């Protein structure tokens, strides 16, 4: 039995028999287990979606099944491409890494459906290691500082932000009317917690802003990888 399985694996399956079909589906299911584990390890908190992870497993097996059906039939493959081209997916991707996992699942399904088990296993092993090493990398939290004040305070506000954060706070927008001015600054979250300016030590940016006077509002909006688009 063992020799028969090795023979099927080495030959890529050969003629499509019941054993070959089950073998291709079984191999794709085994390899997609590593995909499932990799996604679970590289995602945490609210950014992790158990439903999406299960969908990746199903996508791999479904792609394998499609490849088995297509086989070497050119007409059938063109028809399948035409049928799939009318499908439109509207699901929002929460994390850019999710696109990697979708392509990984499709590639594994194609390889297993074609009987290229070695390519599927080797490629999955390399991707698994890369995502294990770099999958937890995230961009630092970003903060938007939104402030609206009287126009007479423009120079004081700009001076205050420069005093607190030097050039770390980037002015993204400045909206003015005859009587008021609205500022939108973008800042790395770590500088919000620890101002760059030495004179700012011991006093929060909120207290310093409202000491200017004439402030209509001052909002701090945090942005991070766990916010879906």
N, C-alpha and C positions, 0 to 999 in steps of 0.2 A: 504494500500500500504506500509506504514511504517512497519507494523508488518510482512508483507511478505518479505521485504528486510532484516529485522532483522533475520527472520527465515532462509533465505538463507545464511546469514553471519555466523550464529551460527552452521549451519549444514555442513558448508564447501562446500556447493553447491549440494551435493548428485548427482543425475542423471544428465548427461549432457544434458541440454535443452538450447534453445536459450537464455533464461533469465540468466541462470548460466554462459554461455560463455561470454555474454556481461558484467555481473557483475564482473567476474574475470579480464577481460580486463580493465574495468573501474577502479577497485581498484588498479591494477598495474599502470595505468596512473596517478592516484591521488598520490600514494606513490612515484612514480618516479619524481613527481613535487618537492618533498623535496630533492631528490637527485640532481636535476637540480639546485635548489637554493643553496644547500650546496657547489656544485662545483663552482658556481659563486662567493660565498662569500669567499671561501678559496683560490681562485686564482685571481691574479691581474696582470696587465701589459701584456707584450708580452707572458707570460707563459699561459695566459688564451686562450682557444680555443673554440669559440662558436660552431664550427662544431663538435668538440669532445663532447661537452655538449649535443648537440641535438642527437648525436649518442648514448649516454648513455640512453636517453629516449627511442629511438627506440629499443635499445638492450633489455631493460626491457620488452617492449610489445611483441617483437619477441620471447623472451624466454618463456613468459607466453603462447603465442600461441603454441609453440612447446610442452610445458608441457600438454596443453589441448589435443593436438593431441595424444600424447603418452599415457596419462592416466595410466591405470593399465596393458597395453598390453606389456608384457615382450619382445616378439619377435619384436614389433615395436620399443621399446626403444633401443634394441641392434642394430637394423638396423640403427637407427638415430645416435647412437654413432659411428658406423662404417662409416657412410656417413660424419659426421663432422670431423672424424679423418684425412681425406685427405685434409682438409682445412689448409692452411698455411698463417699466417698473418705477413706481413712485415712492418707494420706501426711502426715507432720508437716512444717510449714512452718519452715524453719531461720531465715528472716529475714522480718520483717514486710513488707519491700519486695517479696518474692516475690508477695504477693497483688496488688500493683499490676501486675506483669507478667502475671499470669494474666488479670486483667480487661482489660488492654491487648490481649492476644492475642485474647480473645473478641470485643472491640469491633471490632478490625480485621477479624476473620473475618466478623462480622455486616455491617459496612459493605461489604466487598468482595463478599460473597455477594449483597447487595441491589443492587450496582452503584453505590453511593455512593463512588466512588474519591476524590473531592476531600475529602470529610469524613474518610475514613480517612487520607489523606496529610497533611492539615492537622493533624488531631488528633495523629497520630503524631509529626509534626515538633515540635509544642509539648511533648508529653510527653518526647520524646527530649532536648530542650534542658533541661527542668526536671530530669530525672534526671541529665543530664550535669553540671549545676551543683551539685545537692544530693544526688546518689546516693551519694557517698562519705562523707556525714556519718554518724558512728557515736557512740553514747553512750560516755562514758569508761569505762574498765575499773573495775569495782567489786570491792572486797575484803570478804570476811566474816572477821572475827577471832573465832575460837571458843576460849574459854578455860575450863578447869575448875580450880577451886582450893578450898581449905578455906574454910569460911564466915567464919572469923576474919579472912580477908584481903579481905573485901568492900570495905571503905573504902579500903584501899591500892590495890586494882585499879582501882576507879572513879576515884580520884585520879590514878593513873598515866595512864590513858587521857585524862583531861581535860588533864593536863599536856602530853601529847604532841600531841593533836589538837584541844584546846579543844572546840568544839561540832561539829566536823566528823565525829566518829565518833558515829553514831546507834545507840543501844542498841535492838536489835530483839527480843531475848528475854533473860530472866533466869530460869533454872530452878534451884530450890533443893531440897536435902534437909536432913536434920538435921545432916549433916556437911560437905556440899560445896555449891558454887554454880557454875553454868555460865552464862557470858556469851556472847552473840552480838552483835557490833558490825558495822555496815555502814559502809564508808568508801570514799571515792573513791580510786582507785588512785594518783593523783598525790600525795596526802597520805601514802600508805603509803611511797612512795619518799622523800618530803621532809616530815618532821613539821612541823606548824604551830607547835608550841611552841618557844620559843627555848631553854629548858632542855634540850630533847631533842637538841640538836645534838651530833653526834659519837658517839652511842650508839644502837644499833638497838632497836626495840621488843621484839624477842625477848630480847635480853640483859637489858633492864630488867624484863621480866615474870618471868624466872626468878630474878632477884635477890631478888624478894619472898619466894620459898620456899614450899613446900607446893603447887606447881603440878603437877597431874596431867598436863595436856597443854595445848598452845597451838598451834592450827592456823590457817593463813592460806589461805583459798580464794578464788582469783581467778575473777571472772565477767566475761564479755565477750560481744559480739554473735556470736562464732563458735561458741558453745556452743548446740547444738540443743536444743529443748524436748522 
